[in-house]
Amino acid sequence: MVLASVSLRRDIPQAKVLAYTAERIHARDSLAEVVAITETEPSPDNPRHQFVAKLFAEQKIRIVPLNHVEGFAEELRLRLN
């Protein structure tokens, strides 16, 4: 699993790098999981958010907003035990 933090407000280049990285990882390991921790849910009325969400969906990158990190951590803990 790869975890990365990406700001939907200002990190479009970082989002592109993560998408490229995910593509390369999936080429070697199709079962690898890539997760982006974001400051908020992508807003449907924000073009920048929607660009990143689409980019991540194309590369099977899961988006976990900060307000869901505890639930994600618990999910991960259960999977690892």
DAZIWO-V437722 format. One record per helix or strand of 3 or more residues. SS is the DSSP state (H for helix, E for strand). FROM is the first residue (numbers start at 0). TO is the last residue. Records with the same first field share a line. If there is no record, write none. Layout:
SS: FROM-TO / FROM-TO
This chain:
E: 1-4 / 33-37 / 60-64
H: 11-27 / 46-57 / 65-79
